[in-house]
Amino acid sequence: MNIFINQARTLWEIDELAQFSADTAPSVKRIVFSEQDMRARAWLKKLCLDAGLALREDAVGNLFARWIGTHPALPAVATGSHIDAIPHAGKYDGVVGVLGGLEALRALRTAGFVPKRSIELILFTSEEPTRFGIGCLGSRLLSGMLGASADESLHDSAGDTLKVLRDRAGLSGHLNTVRLPQDAYSAFVELHIEQGPILENEGVPIGLVTHIAAPASFRIDIQGEGGHAGGRLMAGRRDALCAAAELILAAEGAALESGASDTVATVGMCDVHPGAVNSIPSSVGLSLDLRDTDQARRESVQRRIEAACRVIEDKRSVDIRCETINADPPAQSSPTILRALTAACEQEKFFFRSMVSRAYHDTLFMSRIAPVAMLFIPCRGGISHRPDEFAKAEDISAGTLVLARALATLSSEV
């Protein structure tokens, strides 16, 4: 089968989608349920309808665009990603998987392919944690990893709950209806930019993801004792920021001691009170992001960090409390889907390599209800979540072509 990827159309659509932004170009900001997000969704719906796909939208705004196969009762094959964008972002993260997925379906239809299993393109709601403080909202709900209580428990910085924001967006259904059954899909494949430098450094156009690392996220509160910077002597101080500094280094050390490059620990937020130049910090709030492709190893690192907290408490006479926000299990790709992707690369004579994804994606949660895999394409300098995020046209087309061939293979199996 001869498959033609319309590269010019895909690039034009990527540029067009980037115009739906609250930031000035080249920066992209598209927060879920914002005016820009809703306009972008309407634009995408029209593209899907023009491609002859049947649309469905669930109660949280996950969008499903289906090419109905000759055996519609069979579990479908799916692909997709997200289009929401953090502040000061680029135009490729997630978008390549959505518009590339759409182009893959259009290319297969143009080539005369007729799927036996239906093929579905999914636009996931709020993959980024910007608005609600939790990533992959749509796919967590689809997979049952998050329940209907999220309607009231999740809220944005203005205090508006998920329920309020859904209502404003015209999404009035009950969240219980979002969860999909275990047999909804026979396969799910996500196309994505790598968000790392490996493929570009090695000159390889395609990465086949075998494992997806999963995060454990924590909020750490440290309570010490404040006071005047000049009036309190060093001996006996209960400086919460000094304790935080020690804890941050302990987290780094625990990750390094695992001996695995897939183990990473990051403290990305540090809120200091009272935050005055001449006042001893009395309290500090930290975020901790701990990731690994091996859950047991991640939990071992977590225990070492918790032990370090107790040592620092005693040493500095502070109180440290650690709250678990989420602890998601890692995912492993389906050998069947990887074989389909490998065969597609070999047929098109594309070099490829196996790799892991240290960033997590909606695929991580789709793995709870379906066999999954991901394919990566290079991005310049490994840069992502910045306005200078960039993927070459030929790499986008290569990834889209591999995706199309794999979808054809997977949707032909009955």
N, C-alpha and C positions, 0 to 999 in steps of 0.2 A: 504494500500500500504506500503510495506517494503522499506524504503529508507536507503541506506548505504552511509555514508559520508566517503570518503577515507582520513582519517586524515593524514596519512603518506605523501600522495601526496600533500595535501595542505601545510603542513609544509615545505616540500622540495621546493615547488614553492615559498613560502614566502622567504625562505633563498636564493633561486636562484635569485629572483628579487632584493634582497638587494645587490647583487654583482654589479648591475648596479649603481654605485655610484662614485661621485667625491671625497668623503671622505673615509678615511680608516676605515674598520670595527672595532667596531660595529656601528660607526656613518654612517648615510646615508644622502647623498646630491644628489638630482636629480631635477635639475631646468628645467622647461618646455623648450622644444626645444633645450636643451643642447645635446651633444653627448650621454651622459648616458641616457637621456630621450628617445631619438630616438631609441637607441639600445633596451631599455626596451620595447618600443612600438612594435618593430618588433618581439621581443620574445613573447609578449602577443598575437599578431596577429596569430602567428603560433599555440599557444595553442588553440585559438578559432577555427581556421580552423581544427585542429586535432579533436576537439570536434564536428565537423559537423555543425558549425554555419556559417551563411552568414554574411560577413563583409561589412560595409560601413563606410567611414570616411568623415567628413564634412570639410569645408574650414578653420576651426580653429583647427582641429585635434581631435575633439570629435569622439570617435570610438564606433560604434554600431555593436554588434555581436548578430544576431537574430536566434532564433529557430522558424522556421515557423510553425504556428499552422494549424489546419484543417479549420479554418475560418480566413484566412489571411487578409480579408478586414476589420475585426473588429479592433478597437484600441487595441494596444498591452499592455501587462503587462511588466514593466521594473524594473530592479535593477541595481546597480552599484555604483561606487565611483571614487576615483582618485589614481594615483600612484606618482605624483610629490611630492617631499620632500624638506622641508626647510633645510638650512645648519645645521649640527650637530643634525640631526633628528634620529628617530628610524625606524623600518621596518614594523610597523603594521598599522599606521595611513593611512586610505584610502585603503591600500593594502588588508586588510581583507575583505572589501566590494567588491573589484574587484575579487580577487581570490576565496573568499568565494562564491560570486555570480556565478562564473564560475563552481565551484564544485557543487553548488546546481543544476545547469542545467544538468551537467553530471550525477549526482546522480539520478535525475528524469528520464533521458533518460534510464539509466541502469535498473531502476525499472520498465520500460515498460510503463511509463506514456506518454500519447499523449495529448498535450495541444490543446484546441480549439482556444483560442487567442494566437497569437505569444508571445513569451517571449524574451525580449531583455536585453542583458547586455551592459551597457554604461560605457565607460571610459571617464571621464570628463577631459577636458584640464585645467590645471593651477588652481586647487582649491586653492592652496597656493598663497599669494600675493607677493611672493619673487621677481619675475622678473618684474612685471608691477605695483606693488603697489596697486593692487586691487584683492581681492579673488574671487574665483568661476567664472573665466572668461568664461569658456566654457558654464556653465549652465546659466549665465546671458545672453549670446548671444542666447542660445537655447530658453529661455523664453521670449525674447524681452525686458528684463530689461536693456540691453545695445545694442546700435545700431552700424551700420557700421562705424560711425565716429571714433570708437575705433581703427580702423586700423592706423590712423595718430595721434590720441590724446594720445594713450598709447605708452610708450617707456620704455626701461630698463635703467640702470645706465650708460651704454655706449652710450646712445642716439639713439639706434636702435629702430625704430618703430615696432609695432606689424606687420605691412604689410611687412617690410623688413625681420623680423624673420620668418614669415609664408612662404615667398618666399624661404628662405634658407632651410626650412624644407620640401619643395615640396608641400606646401598647397596653391595653387594658385587661388582657387575659390573666389568669392565675398562673403563678410561677410553677405550680405543680405540673402544669401541662408541658413544660419545656423539656423535661427529661425524656430521653429516647430509650426505646427497648434495646436489649442486648443484640438483637438480630437486625437492627436497622440497616447496618452496613456490613458488607463482606470485606471491605478494604477502605482505608483512608490514607491518602498521600498528600503531603504538603510541600509545595515548592517555596523556597525562601532564600534570600541572600544569606551568606554565611555569617556575617557580623563578626568575622575574625579574619586573620591574614593568611591562613594555611594554603587555601586553594590558589590565591594569587601568587604567593611566594614560590609555590611548586609548579606554577604554570599548568594547573589541572582545571578543566572547565566544569567538572561535575563532582560533587561529593555526595556519597550515599551514606546516610546517617544510620548507624547500627544501634546506638543508644542515646537516650536523651536524659541529661542530668536533671534532677528535680531539686527545688529549693526547700529548705526549712527556714522560715522567717521568724524572728524573735524581736520583741520590744524589751529593752533592758532599762530599768530605772535604778539610779544610784542616788541614795540620800546620804548626805554628809552634814556638815555644819558650816554655815557662812560666817562672815565677820569682816571687819575692816582689814584691808590688806596691810596697813601699817601697824595696826594695833594688836594683831594676833601673831605671836611668835611661831616659828616653824615647828618647834617641838609640840606635839599634841594636836596639830591641825587635823581636821577631818575633811580634807579637800576632795570634793566629789569628782572634780575634773582630773586630778592626779590619779584617782582610782580608775576613772574611765580610760585614761591613757594606758595604764597598766593592763587593763582588760582588753583593750583593742590589740595591743601587742601579743597578749596571750592567745587571742583568737587567731591572729596571723601565725603564731608559732604552732598552734595545734593543727592547723591545716597543713603547714609545711611538714610537720612530723608524721603525717599520714603516709608520706613517701609516694603518693600518687598525684600525677599532674591533673587528674580530674577532680581533685578535692580543692575547693576554693572557699574562702571565708572573707566577707566584706562587711565593714561597718561604714555605711554610706551617709548616716545622719547622726548629728551630735547636737542636742539642744541643751544649752548651758543656762542655768539660772543662778543669780539674777542677770548675768551678762554685762557686768560693769568692770571697767579696767582696774578699779581699786577695791574690788569686793571678792572675797574668797568664794568660789562656786559652792553653793549649798546642795544643788541637785543637778543631775545630768540625765538626759534621756538618750539612749542609743538605739539604732536599728542594727540588727545582725542578719545577714543573708549567708546561709551555709548551703553549699551545693555539692553534689557528687553523683556519678552514675551508679554508685554502689551504695545502697541504703544502709547496710550494716556499717560500712566504713564512715559514712556521714554521721551516723548515730554515735559511733565511737569518738569522733572529733567533738561532737556536741557534749558528750560526757566529760571530756577533758576541759572544755571551756567552762562547764558548770563547776567542776572541781576548782578551777582557777578563780571563779567568783567567790567561793568560800574562803580560799586563801587570802584574797585581796580584802574581803570583808574583815577578817581577823587582823590583818596587817595594818589596815588604815582606819579601823573603827567606823566603817560605813555599813549601810544596809543596801544589798543588791537584790533586786527582784527581777526575774526573767519570765516573760509571758510568751508562750508559743502562739504565733499568729496562724501559721499553717506549716504542715510537714508532709509534703506530697511525695509519694513513692516514684522513683525513676521509671522510665519506660524502655522497652527493648523492641526493636523493629521486627516485623514479620518476615521470616525467611522467604515466604511466597512472594511478597511484594518486592523484596530486595532482588529476587531472581528476575522479576518482570522489569525492574529498573535496570539491572545489569544487562539483560538481553537488549533493552532499548539502546543503552550506551554502545554496546558492541555492534548493533545493527547500523548505528549512525557513525561508528568509528570515532566516538568521543573517548578520550582518556578520562578515567575516573578513579577515585580512591574512596576507601571506607573511612569514616570518621565518626566522632561523637559530637553531639550538640551540647555545649555547656550552658547556652541560653535555653530556657524552656519556652515552649510554644503551645498553641492549642492542641497540637498533636499529642502532647503529654497526657491530656485529659481525655482525648478521643480514644486513647489506648485502653481506657477502662471499659469501652463498649464495642471496640472493633479492632481487628488487626491493623497496624499502622506502619508507616515509614515516612521519611523525609528525604528530599534531595536539595542540596545546596548548590548555589552558583557563587562565583567570587564577587567580592565587593572591594573597591579600591582602598588599599591600605588597611583593610579590615575594619573600616570606620562605619559606624552605624549610630542612630539616634543623634545625628548632627546634620546641619544643612548640607555639608559637603559629602554626605553619603552618596555613593555612585556605583552603578553596575553597568557594564558595557552592553550595548545592544546585542552583540553576537552571543554573549553569555546568557542573556535573558532568553533569546530565541532558542539556544541550545537546551536550556533547562525546560522550556515550554515544549520543545519537540520530544524530549525524553519523557516528560510527563504525559504527553498525548499518546505516545506508543505504549506506555505502561498502562494507562487507563483503558486503551483498546484491548490489551491482553487480559486485564483483570475483568473487564466487563463482558468478555467473550466466554468466560468460564461459567458453566452451569452445573 
